[in-house]
Amino acid sequence: VTWGIGEVGELGRAVRPLKKPGSSAYDLDAATRDHLAPRKLVAGCKALGCGAYHVLAATSTSVVACGLNNYGQLGDGTERNKLALAPPETNASSAEKHTNGSSPSSSSGGDVSDADRIPELDGVGVVALDGGQHHSMALTADGAVYSWGRADYGQLGLGATRGRDADSHIPVPTRVPFPTSSSAATQIDAISCGANHALAVAQTAAPPAAPPPPPTVFAWGYGDMSALGVEPARDRPDPTPIPRLSSDDGAAVDAVVQVAAGGQHSVMLITLASDAAAAAGASPT
């Protein structure tokens, strides 16, 4: 369900204007009934995410987006705002379209309209979504990350040659390349979008019979105020490992449980190797 202010479509549904026609007075009925009342976004939702002024939702087979699209953050290849999601097509309406010569309904499973799907994410198994001020990210079950939207600060993580000019953007999901060693594969487990930067948690597969290596947190995008945790504090267009993951007293990190990126700051929830060792050695009670 969604609720709040939905003037540019970020609630995924049609709403009346907040102010009465020809007046500066607020329409309290419209605000209460259309904007602030929680209502269903999509059926069969498996994951969702919010940007500043847009919303993302994934079903078992499709991803949809609605709201502000001035930098292509909806991933539909356009810069047109979407004020509401279309109702899902019924089997009858899909058959009628096919009879009339247009393409049949895809594998959206009836949860969403074909008009709202992001085709590049059909069937890839999206398990997490997040949005920044003007960009979006998706994580799949096999650890792949896709990004799209505003790119001028490097917030898409696609490198220095992809859309770094002022106001540049990439309006379709594009897979983010992560650095890997020759002997290990990088599996992304979690993502987070800040306003203009992003974070991803990676677990690197260890060789057989070897202990698991410590987790890696990648950061990229707008680097002012040291939000990326990487020095010097500058923009980073590529996923960059955050060095020195440790506690204040120098204890090594055993696992990164969660990451979250804000406007110009970032946070991590971690467990320490010393705590894990102590728990393993504790006698059962």
C-alpha positions in Angstrom: 0.0 0.0 0.0 1.0 3.6 -0.5 0.1 6.9 1.1 1.4 10.5 1.4 1.5 13.3 -1.2 1.0 11.9 -4.7 1.1 15.0 -6.9 3.5 13.6 -9.5 2.3 10.0 -9.3 4.6 8.7 -6.6 1.6 6.8 -5.0 0.9 4.9 -8.2 -2.7 6.1 -8.4 -4.8 9.0 -9.7 -5.4 11.7 -7.1 -7.2 15.0 -7.0 -5.2 18.2 -6.7 -4.3 19.2 -3.1 -5.7 22.7 -3.6 -9.2 23.6 -4.7 -9.6 24.9 -8.3 -8.9 28.6 -8.6 -8.0 28.9 -4.9 -5.0 28.8 -2.6 -7.1 26.8 0.0 -6.3 23.2 0.5 -8.9 20.6 -0.4 -9.0 18.6 2.8 -11.3 15.9 1.4 -8.9 15.3 -1.5 -5.9 15.3 0.8 -7.5 12.8 3.2 -9.2 10.5 0.8 -6.9 10.5 -2.2 -3.4 11.2 -0.8 -3.2 10.2 2.9 -5.4 7.1 2.9 -3.4 3.9 2.4 -4.4 2.0 -0.8 -3.1 -1.0 -2.7 -0.3 -0.4 -5.2 0.0 -3.7 -7.0 -1.1 -7.3 -6.3 1.5 -10.0 -5.8 4.2 -7.6 -4.8 7.5 -9.2 -3.8 9.7 -6.2 -3.4 9.4 -2.4 -3.4 11.4 0.8 -3.1 10.9 4.5 -3.0 12.8 7.4 -4.5 12.3 11.0 -3.6 9.3 11.3 -5.9 8.8 7.9 -7.5 7.9 4.4 -6.4 9.1 0.9 -7.6 7.5 -2.4 -7.2 8.4 -6.0 -8.3 6.1 -9.0 -8.7 7.4 -12.5 -9.4 8.0 -11.7 -13.0 7.9 -7.9 -13.6 8.9 -4.5 -12.2 6.8 -1.4 -12.5 7.5 2.2 -11.6 5.4 5.4 -11.2 6.0 9.0 -10.4 8.5 11.7 -11.5 10.6 10.7 -14.5 12.6 13.8 -15.4 15.9 11.8 -15.4 14.5 8.5 -16.6 14.3 7.1 -13.1 11.2 5.1 -14.0 13.3 2.9 -16.4 10.8 3.0 -19.3 13.2 4.7 -21.7 11.3 8.1 -21.6 11.3 11.3 -19.5 7.5 11.4 -19.2 6.1 11.4 -15.7 3.6 8.6 -14.9 0.8 9.8 -12.7 -0.9 6.4 -12.1 -0.4 2.7 -12.8 -2.8 1.2 -15.3 -5.1 -1.5 -14.1 -3.8 -5.1 -14.9 -5.1 -6.5 -18.2 -7.5 -9.3 -18.0 -7.1 -12.4 -20.1 -10.0 -11.3 -22.2 -8.5 -7.9 -22.9 -5.2 -9.4 -23.8 -6.8 -11.8 -26.2 -8.7 -9.0 -27.8 -5.5 -7.0 -28.3 -3.9 -10.1 -29.9 -6.9 -10.6 -32.2 -6.7 -6.9 -33.3 -3.1 -7.5 -34.4 -1.0 -6.1 -31.6 1.3 -8.1 -29.4 -0.2 -10.4 -26.8 0.3 -9.9 -23.1 3.7 -10.9 -21.9 4.6 -12.9 -18.8 3.5 -10.3 -16.3 1.2 -12.9 -14.9 -1.8 -10.5 -14.7 -0.4 -8.6 -11.7 0.5 -5.5 -13.7 -0.3 -3.9 -17.0 2.0 -4.4 -19.9 2.1 -0.6 -20.3 3.8 -0.2 -16.9 6.4 -3.0 -17.0 10.1 -2.3 -17.3 10.9 -4.8 -20.1 14.7 -5.0 -19.3 13.8 -6.4 -15.9 11.2 -9.0 -17.0 12.0 -12.5 -15.6 15.4 -11.6 -14.0 14.2 -12.3 -10.5 14.3 -8.9 -8.8 14.4 -9.3 -5.0 15.2 -5.7 -3.9 14.5 -2.2 -5.2 15.6 1.2 -4.1 15.5 4.8 -5.4 17.5 8.0 -4.9 16.6 11.5 -5.7 16.6 10.9 -9.4 17.9 7.3 -9.9 16.9 3.7 -9.2 18.5 0.3 -8.5 17.4 -3.3 -8.6 19.0 -6.4 -7.1 18.3 -9.9 -8.5 18.3 -13.3 -6.8 21.6 -14.2 -8.5 23.4 -11.1 -7.1 23.2 -8.9 -10.2 22.6 -5.1 -9.8 20.9 -2.9 -12.3 20.8 0.9 -12.2 19.1 3.7 -14.2 18.2 7.3 -14.1 20.4 10.4 -13.3 24.1 9.8 -13.9 26.0 13.0 -13.6 27.5 12.3 -10.2 28.4 8.7 -11.0 25.4 7.4 -9.0 24.7 4.6 -11.5 28.1 3.0 -11.0 28.6 2.5 -14.7 32.0 4.1 -15.1 33.5 7.4 -16.1 32.4 7.1 -19.7 28.7 6.6 -19.1 26.7 9.7 -18.7 28.9 12.0 -16.6 27.9 15.2 -18.3 25.7 17.7 -16.5 22.0 16.5 -16.3 22.9 13.3 -18.1 20.9 10.1 -17.5 20.4 6.6 -18.7 16.6 5.8 -18.8 16.8 2.0 -19.0 18.2 -0.5 -16.5 21.8 -1.3 -17.1 23.9 -3.9 -15.3 26.4 -2.5 -12.8 29.9 -4.0 -13.2 31.7 -4.9 -10.0 35.4 -5.6 -9.7 36.3 -9.2 -9.1 39.6 -11.1 -8.5 40.7 -13.8 -10.8 40.0 -16.5 -8.2 36.7 -15.4 -6.7 33.2 -14.3 -7.8 31.4 -11.4 -6.3 27.9 -12.0 -5.1 25.9 -8.8 -4.2 23.5 -9.4 -1.2 22.1 -6.0 -0.5 21.8 -2.5 -2.0 20.8 1.0 -0.9 20.4 4.3 -2.7 21.2 7.6 -1.2 20.1 10.9 -2.7 22.9 10.8 -5.2 25.1 7.8 -4.2 24.7 4.1 -3.7 26.0 1.2 -1.6 26.1 -2.5 -2.2 27.2 -5.4 0.1 29.2 -8.2 -1.5 30.1 -11.6 -0.2 33.0 -13.1 -2.1 32.9 -16.8 -2.8 35.9 -18.6 -1.2 37.8 -21.5 -2.8 36.8 -25.0 -1.5 37.9 -25.7 2.1 39.0 -22.1 2.6 37.5 -19.8 5.3 35.0 -17.2 4.0 36.7 -13.9 3.3 35.4 -10.7 5.0 32.5 -8.9 3.4 33.0 -6.0 1.1 30.9 -2.9 0.9 31.0 -1.0 -2.4 30.2 2.7 -2.7 29.8 5.0 -5.7 28.3 8.3 -6.8 28.3 11.7 -5.1 31.3 11.8 -2.8 31.2 15.2 -1.1 31.0 15.2 2.7 32.8 11.8 2.6 29.4 10.0 2.2 31.1 7.2 0.3 33.6 6.3 3.1 36.4 6.5 0.6 39.2 9.1 0.6 39.7 11.6 -0.9 36.1 12.8 -0.8 35.2 13.0 -4.4 32.7 11.5 -6.8 33.3 7.9 -7.8 31.7 6.6 -11.0 32.7 3.0 -10.4 31.8 0.7 -7.4 34.7 1.3 -5.0 35.4 -0.9 -2.0 35.2 0.9 1.3 38.5 0.3 3.1 39.2 -0.5 6.7 35.9 -2.1 7.7 36.4 -2.4 11.5 35.0 -1.2 14.7 36.3 1.8 16.7 38.6 -0.4 18.6 39.9 -2.1 15.5 38.0 -5.4 15.7 37.5 -7.1 12.4 34.0 -7.2 10.8 32.5 -10.6 10.6 29.4 -9.7 8.5 27.6 -6.7 7.2 23.9 -7.2 8.1 22.5 -4.0 6.4 23.5 -0.8 4.7 21.6 2.4 4.2 22.5 5.5 2.3 21.1 9.0 3.1 21.4 12.5 1.6 25.1 12.9 2.3 25.8 10.1 4.8 25.8 6.3 5.0 25.3 3.7 7.8 26.1 0.0 8.2 24.8 -2.6 10.6 27.7 -5.0 11.3 28.6 -8.0 13.5 32.2 -8.3 14.7 34.5 -11.3 14.4 35.2 -11.1 18.1 31.4 -11.3 18.9 31.0 -14.2 16.5 33.8 -16.1 18.1 32.5 -15.5 21.6 29.0 -16.7 20.5 30.5 -19.8 19.0 32.4 -20.7 22.1 29.6 -20.0 24.5 28.1 -23.1 26.3 24.4 -23.7 25.6 22.0 -22.6 28.3 
